[in-house]
Amino acid sequence: MIKYLIFLFIILFSPYVIADNMTYRFSSPSFSGVGTSAHFLTIENQEHTRKAEIKAKRESLEAKRKSDAKNTNYNKFLQNMESRIYAEFSKQLTDAMFGEKCGTTYDGSGTIVPPSDEVNQGDGGGSNCTGTMTFNDTTITYTKDVTNDQVVLEISGPDGGSTITLPLNDFQF
């Protein structure tokens, strides 16, 4: 009897059973072709980001290496010495342009004293006075024009040049 019931059950429900072909679909877009461009774009973006990180890290390490090389005691000493040498050049140039050697004298209140005839006939002191200083392929030429009451400073070097006009009356106290 059980056999008959199973047989009857199979016959009654067999129209509801549907069969289809078994197919396998790849989930990776590289194999299936569905969404391939987005997949490749994602991979490209990941590669680009990683390469950019590696490049930034290399540049950072190179900058740190250069910074560490500049911060040695030896380099600090050289930079300090160089700044002192430039300060001394600047002091000597200022003394030459505005000092008594070039005819500029001041009284106790800071007023310019006009040069006397003896100074005018002397070593260039009350007349126009010029000088030149050269170092590291840079030439600084100054001309003190007493009649126009100004100093013209010309700087020329391998990276360009400029001319600066300094009025003498502005340097009084």
Contacts in CASP RR format, 6 or more apart in sequence:
PFRMAT RR
TARGET T0000
AUTHOR 0000-0000-0000
METHOD contacts of the structure
MODEL  1
MIKYLIFLFIILFSPYVIADNMTYRFSSPSFSGVGTSAHFLTIENQEHTR
KAEIKAKRESLEAKRKSDAKNTNYNKFLQNMESRIYAEFSKQLTDAMFGE
KCGTTYDGSGTIVPPSDEVNQGDGGGSNCTGTMTFNDTTITYTKDVTNDQ
VVLEISGPDGGSTITLPLNDFQF
25 32 0 8 1.000
26 32 0 8 1.000
28 39 0 8 1.000
29 35 0 8 1.000
29 36 0 8 1.000
29 38 0 8 1.000
29 39 0 8 1.000
30 36 0 8 1.000
30 39 0 8 1.000
69 75 0 8 1.000
89 133 0 8 1.000
89 135 0 8 1.000
92 133 0 8 1.000
93 133 0 8 1.000
93 140 0 8 1.000
93 142 0 8 1.000
95 101 0 8 1.000
96 102 0 8 1.000
96 131 0 8 1.000
96 142 0 8 1.000
97 142 0 8 1.000
97 144 0 8 1.000
97 151 0 8 1.000
97 153 0 8 1.000
97 166 0 8 1.000
98 104 0 8 1.000
98 151 0 8 1.000
98 168 0 8 1.000
98 171 0 8 1.000
101 123 0 8 1.000
101 125 0 8 1.000
101 129 0 8 1.000
102 124 0 8 1.000
102 125 0 8 1.000
102 126 0 8 1.000
102 129 0 8 1.000
102 144 0 8 1.000
103 115 0 8 1.000
103 119 0 8 1.000
103 124 0 8 1.000
103 125 0 8 1.000
103 126 0 8 1.000
103 129 0 8 1.000
103 144 0 8 1.000
103 146 0 8 1.000
104 112 0 8 1.000
104 144 0 8 1.000
104 168 0 8 1.000
105 112 0 8 1.000
105 113 0 8 1.000
105 115 0 8 1.000
106 112 0 8 1.000
106 113 0 8 1.000
106 172 0 8 1.000
107 113 0 8 1.000
110 172 0 8 1.000
110 173 0 8 1.000
111 172 0 8 1.000
112 168 0 8 1.000
112 169 0 8 1.000
112 172 0 8 1.000
115 125 0 8 1.000
115 126 0 8 1.000
115 146 0 8 1.000
119 125 0 8 1.000
119 126 0 8 1.000
120 126 0 8 1.000
120 127 0 8 1.000
126 146 0 8 1.000
127 146 0 8 1.000
128 143 0 8 1.000
128 144 0 8 1.000
128 145 0 8 1.000
128 146 0 8 1.000
128 147 0 8 1.000
129 143 0 8 1.000
129 144 0 8 1.000
129 146 0 8 1.000
130 141 0 8 1.000
130 142 0 8 1.000
130 143 0 8 1.000
130 144 0 8 1.000
131 141 0 8 1.000
131 142 0 8 1.000
131 143 0 8 1.000
132 139 0 8 1.000
132 140 0 8 1.000
132 141 0 8 1.000
132 142 0 8 1.000
133 139 0 8 1.000
133 140 0 8 1.000
134 140 0 8 1.000
137 157 0 8 1.000
137 158 0 8 1.000
138 155 0 8 1.000
138 156 0 8 1.000
138 157 0 8 1.000
138 158 0 8 1.000
139 155 0 8 1.000
139 156 0 8 1.000
139 157 0 8 1.000
140 153 0 8 1.000
140 154 0 8 1.000
140 155 0 8 1.000
141 153 0 8 1.000
141 154 0 8 1.000
141 156 0 8 1.000
142 151 0 8 1.000
142 152 0 8 1.000
142 153 0 8 1.000
142 154 0 8 1.000
143 151 0 8 1.000
143 152 0 8 1.000
143 154 0 8 1.000
144 150 0 8 1.000
144 151 0 8 1.000
144 168 0 8 1.000
145 151 0 8 1.000
145 152 0 8 1.000
149 167 0 8 1.000
149 168 0 8 1.000
149 169 0 8 1.000
150 165 0 8 1.000
150 166 0 8 1.000
150 167 0 8 1.000
150 168 0 8 1.000
151 165 0 8 1.000
151 166 0 8 1.000
151 168 0 8 1.000
152 163 0 8 1.000
152 164 0 8 1.000
152 165 0 8 1.000
152 166 0 8 1.000
153 163 0 8 1.000
153 164 0 8 1.000
153 165 0 8 1.000
153 166 0 8 1.000
154 161 0 8 1.000
154 162 0 8 1.000
154 163 0 8 1.000
154 164 0 8 1.000
155 161 0 8 1.000
155 162 0 8 1.000
155 163 0 8 1.000
155 164 0 8 1.000
END
